[in-house]
Each structure stands twice: as C-alpha cells, then as structure tokens.
Amino acid sequence: MEKISCILLPGLDGSGKFFDAFAAEIARFADPVVVRYPNVHGLSYDELADYAAATIPVDQAFFIVAESFSGPVAISIAARHPGQLQCLVLVATFARSPFPRVASLLATLLPVLTRFPLPQWIIRLVLLNGRRPEVASEIQGVIRTVPKDVLASRLRNVLTCDVTGLLRKIDVPVMAIRADRDRLLPGKCTNEMVEFQSGIRIVGIDAPHFVLQIEPEVTAAKLVEPFLRECIQGS
C-alpha cells in the first residue's frame, strides 16, 4: 500500500501536541498531517471545518482521524464529498451535544468554569483513568496555553452542536472507535451514530478518553491500518 496522507484533527486544546506517539505509529503506513487550530475566540464548528479542509491535499488520496472535540469537524468535511477521501476514523467523539439535558446550564457556567486551571487530579481521573500519570502534567500545561475565551467558545460549540444530519451525507467508510472506559463522554455518543449512518463500524477499545495517547500502537496497528487497507482495496 502506497503511503497516503492522514489528516489528524485534535482535541479541545486544538494544538495537536498530543498526537506525537500516534503520529509516529501512523507514519509507518501514511504521512501524518497534524491540524492545529488557531487560538481565535468565537470560531464555530463550520469555520473550523473550513480551516481544517484547507490543509487537505487536493491532488492525492487521504483519510481523516479525528478525536474528541474534532468529531463534528471531521463529519462536516466528509459530508462535502471530497473526491480523494478514502475513509473516516472517529475516536472517542460525538455527532451532537454529549450532554443535551444540561447543555444550557453548562453553557451559562462556562465563563466561570474556564477561569480556573484544570486540576491534575481531575485529568488523571477523568481523561486518563489513572494510567500514565506523567502525562497529566503535560495535558495541564498544554491546556493552560489556550486562552480562556477560546476554550469557552470551543466548549460552547460542543454543548450546542448537532451534525447528525451530515452523517447521512457521508459516502465513504466510517469507523468509530469507542473508549469503553471513557469517564468524560457517555458511550451512547458513539453508539447513536449508527441511527444516522447505518454503515458506521463501531469498535470498542479498553481505554480511557485519551485513547490515542494511551494506546497509540493498538489503535494504529490493529484498528486504523487494517481498516484503511480494507477501504483502499474495496474502492
């Protein structure tokens, strides 16, 4: 299989800094392209999708791997039917607000919630489930580099998004990797996607929310690479 581009869409921090280990694994069979979102307040999911789409090579095949916050961005791009897109991989993410019942309340609290630094113990407990504790300080440090108003606007996007209608428009194979020990996002966020795109392949993995950071080898070698090969051979 000739190498193709792998567009990596980052989590809430938008920096792409947490892709290092996974990108190194992906580099065995694809050329990783890490998208880094600008720290600009108020960018909507549509605007972030436009920004990310501009990084995609126009004259060669590619596929997209999107984690967490970037799920709706990837879905929006894939729904535009870019001709060279081979497949889409969604990791520990969602197509609509993960917390619809309390979204309005959380949205009003965002200015307060984002005012204070995220404690390491919460990072260890919720994002890492106690694994790789040394990564917690790195996560905390990266999040601190994101302006508070930018962080709040991205969280507001999460709480108000709904791109389920766009799932129906995607005509390439989609794999959704569900973190079965995710303490941040409910499992239904992944499972409900098949209601709108019946062809989605859902794969559970015994990992916390930070799947690609905790299990980079497993996700790349045992999930993403075989799926990509299958998609290319079937096209």
C-alpha positions as CSV (number, residue, x, y, z in Angstrom):
1,M,0.0,0.0,0.0
2,E,1.4,3.3,-1.0
3,K,1.5,6.0,1.7
4,I,-1.3,8.4,1.7
5,S,-1.9,11.5,3.9
6,C,-3.6,11.1,7.3
7,I,-5.2,14.3,8.4
8,L,-5.2,14.4,12.2
9,L,-7.8,16.6,13.9
10,P,-7.1,17.5,17.5
11,G,-9.0,17.6,20.8
12,L,-10.2,20.6,22.7
13,D,-6.8,22.1,23.1
14,G,-6.5,22.4,19.3
15,S,-2.7,22.2,19.4
16,G,-2.3,18.7,18.1
17,K,0.6,18.3,20.6
18,F,-0.9,15.1,21.9
19,F,-0.6,13.3,18.6
20,D,3.1,12.7,18.8
21,A,3.1,9.0,19.7
22,F,0.1,8.1,17.5
23,A,1.5,10.1,14.5
24,A,4.8,8.1,14.9
25,E,2.8,4.9,14.6
26,I,0.7,6.2,11.7
27,A,3.9,7.2,9.8
28,R,4.6,3.5,9.2
29,F,1.9,3.4,6.5
30,A,0.7,7.0,6.0
31,D,2.0,10.6,6.0
32,P,0.6,12.3,9.2
33,V,-0.6,15.9,8.8
34,V,-1.5,17.4,12.1
35,V,-4.0,20.2,12.0
36,R,-3.5,22.9,14.6
37,Y,-6.5,25.2,15.2
38,P,-5.9,29.0,15.6
39,N,-6.5,30.3,19.1
40,V,-9.2,32.7,17.9
41,H,-12.3,33.3,20.0
42,G,-15.7,32.5,18.6
43,L,-14.8,30.2,15.7
44,S,-17.8,27.9,15.0
45,Y,-17.6,24.3,14.0
46,D,-18.3,25.3,10.4
47,E,-15.4,27.8,10.5
48,L,-13.0,25.2,12.0
49,A,-14.1,22.7,9.3
50,D,-13.2,25.3,6.6
51,Y,-9.9,25.9,8.3
52,A,-9.1,22.2,8.5
53,A,-10.2,21.5,5.0
54,A,-7.7,24.0,3.7
55,T,-4.9,21.7,4.9
56,I,-6.1,18.7,2.9
57,P,-4.0,17.9,-0.2
58,V,-6.1,18.4,-3.3
59,D,-4.2,16.0,-5.6
60,Q,-3.7,12.9,-3.6
61,A,-5.6,10.4,-1.5
62,F,-6.1,11.0,2.2
63,F,-8.1,9.8,5.2
64,I,-9.1,11.6,8.4
65,V,-8.6,10.6,12.0
66,A,-10.5,12.9,14.4
67,E,-10.5,12.7,18.2
68,S,-13.0,14.1,20.8
69,F,-13.7,17.8,20.1
70,S,-13.0,17.4,16.4
71,G,-15.6,14.7,15.6
72,P,-18.1,17.3,14.2
73,V,-15.3,19.0,12.2
74,A,-14.4,15.7,10.5
75,I,-18.0,14.8,9.9
76,S,-18.6,18.2,8.3
77,I,-15.6,17.8,6.0
78,A,-16.5,14.2,5.0
79,A,-20.1,15.3,4.2
80,R,-18.7,17.6,1.5
81,H,-17.7,14.5,-0.5
82,P,-14.0,15.4,-1.1
83,G,-13.1,13.2,-4.0
84,Q,-9.8,11.8,-2.6
85,L,-11.1,10.9,0.9
86,Q,-10.7,7.2,1.4
87,C,-12.3,6.8,4.9
88,L,-13.0,8.5,8.2
89,V,-12.0,7.4,11.7
90,L,-13.7,9.0,14.6
91,V,-12.2,8.5,18.1
92,A,-13.9,9.0,21.4
93,T,-16.1,11.6,20.0
94,F,-19.7,12.7,19.2
95,A,-22.0,14.0,16.5
96,R,-24.2,16.1,18.7
97,S,-24.1,17.5,22.2
98,P,-23.0,14.8,24.7
99,F,-25.0,16.5,27.5
100,P,-28.2,17.8,25.9
101,R,-30.2,17.9,29.2
102,V,-27.8,20.2,31.0
103,A,-26.3,21.9,28.0
104,S,-28.0,25.3,28.6
105,L,-26.9,25.3,32.3
106,L,-23.3,24.3,31.5
107,A,-23.2,27.0,28.7
108,T,-24.1,29.7,31.2
109,L,-21.4,28.5,33.6
110,L,-18.6,28.3,31.0
111,P,-17.0,31.7,31.9
112,V,-16.7,30.6,35.5
113,L,-15.6,27.0,34.7
114,T,-12.9,28.0,32.4
115,R,-11.5,30.7,34.7
116,F,-9.6,28.3,36.8
117,P,-6.9,25.8,35.7
118,L,-7.9,22.2,35.3
119,P,-6.5,20.3,38.3
120,Q,-4.2,17.4,37.6
121,W,-6.2,15.0,39.7
122,I,-9.3,15.6,37.5
123,I,-7.1,15.0,34.4
124,R,-5.8,11.8,35.9
125,L,-9.2,10.6,37.0
126,V,-11.4,11.6,34.0
127,L,-9.1,11.6,31.0
128,L,-6.5,9.0,31.8
129,N,-8.3,6.8,34.4
130,G,-5.2,6.7,36.5
131,R,-3.0,5.4,33.6
132,R,0.2,7.3,32.5
133,P,0.0,9.8,35.4
134,E,3.1,11.5,34.0
135,V,1.0,12.7,31.0
136,A,-1.3,14.6,33.3
137,S,1.1,17.5,33.8
138,E,1.7,17.7,30.1
139,I,-2.0,17.9,29.4
140,Q,-2.5,20.6,32.1
141,G,0.4,22.6,30.6
142,V,-1.0,22.5,27.1
143,I,-4.5,23.5,28.2
144,R,-3.1,26.5,30.0
145,T,-1.7,27.8,26.7
146,V,-5.2,28.1,25.3
147,P,-6.8,31.5,26.0
148,K,-9.8,31.1,28.4
149,D,-12.2,32.8,26.0
150,V,-11.1,30.4,23.2
151,L,-11.6,27.4,25.5
152,A,-15.0,28.6,26.5
153,S,-16.1,29.1,22.9
154,R,-14.9,25.6,21.9
155,L,-16.8,24.1,24.9
156,R,-19.9,26.1,23.8
157,N,-19.6,24.5,20.3
158,V,-19.5,21.1,22.0
159,L,-22.6,21.8,24.0
160,T,-24.7,23.2,21.1
161,C,-23.5,21.1,18.2
162,D,-25.6,18.7,16.1
163,V,-24.2,17.3,12.9
164,T,-26.2,14.1,12.9
165,G,-27.8,15.2,9.6
166,L,-24.5,15.4,8.0
167,L,-23.7,11.8,8.9
168,R,-26.3,10.7,6.3
169,K,-24.4,12.5,3.6
170,I,-21.1,10.7,4.1
171,D,-20.4,8.2,1.3
172,V,-17.0,6.7,2.5
173,P,-16.4,4.0,5.1
174,V,-16.5,5.3,8.7
175,M,-15.1,3.6,11.8
176,A,-16.0,5.0,15.2
177,I,-13.6,3.9,18.0
178,R,-15.4,4.0,21.3
179,A,-13.4,4.2,24.5
180,D,-15.1,1.7,26.7
181,R,-13.6,3.2,29.9
182,D,-14.4,6.8,28.9
183,R,-15.3,8.8,32.0
184,L,-15.9,12.0,30.1
185,L,-18.2,11.1,27.2
186,P,-21.1,8.6,27.5
187,G,-20.8,5.5,25.3
188,K,-24.1,6.5,23.7
189,C,-22.3,9.3,21.9
190,T,-20.6,6.7,19.7
191,N,-23.4,4.2,19.6
192,E,-26.1,6.6,18.5
193,M,-24.2,7.5,15.3
194,V,-25.5,4.3,13.6
195,E,-29.0,5.8,13.8
196,F,-28.0,8.3,11.2
197,Q,-25.4,6.3,9.2
198,S,-26.1,2.6,9.4
199,G,-22.8,1.7,7.8
200,I,-20.6,3.0,10.6
201,R,-18.3,0.4,12.1
202,I,-18.2,0.8,15.9
203,V,-15.2,-0.7,17.6
204,G,-14.8,-0.7,21.4
205,I,-11.4,-0.5,23.0
206,D,-10.5,-0.9,26.7
207,A,-9.1,2.6,27.2
208,P,-9.9,5.9,28.8
209,H,-10.9,9.1,26.9
210,F,-7.4,9.8,25.7
211,V,-7.4,6.6,23.6
212,L,-4.7,7.7,21.0
213,Q,-2.4,8.8,23.8
214,I,-2.8,5.7,26.0
215,E,-2.9,3.1,23.2
216,P,-1.2,4.6,20.1
217,E,0.2,1.2,18.9
218,V,-3.1,-0.7,19.3
219,T,-5.2,1.9,17.6
220,A,-2.8,2.5,14.7
221,A,-1.7,-1.1,14.0
222,K,-4.7,-3.1,15.0
223,L,-7.6,-0.8,14.1
224,V,-6.7,2.1,11.8
225,E,-4.2,0.4,9.4
226,P,-6.4,-2.7,8.7
227,F,-9.4,-0.5,8.2
228,L,-7.6,1.7,5.8
229,R,-6.2,-1.2,3.8
230,E,-9.7,-2.7,3.6
231,C,-11.2,0.6,2.4
232,I,-8.5,1.1,-0.3
233,Q,-8.8,-2.4,-1.6
234,G,-12.6,-2.0,-1.8
235,S,-12.6,1.3,-3.6
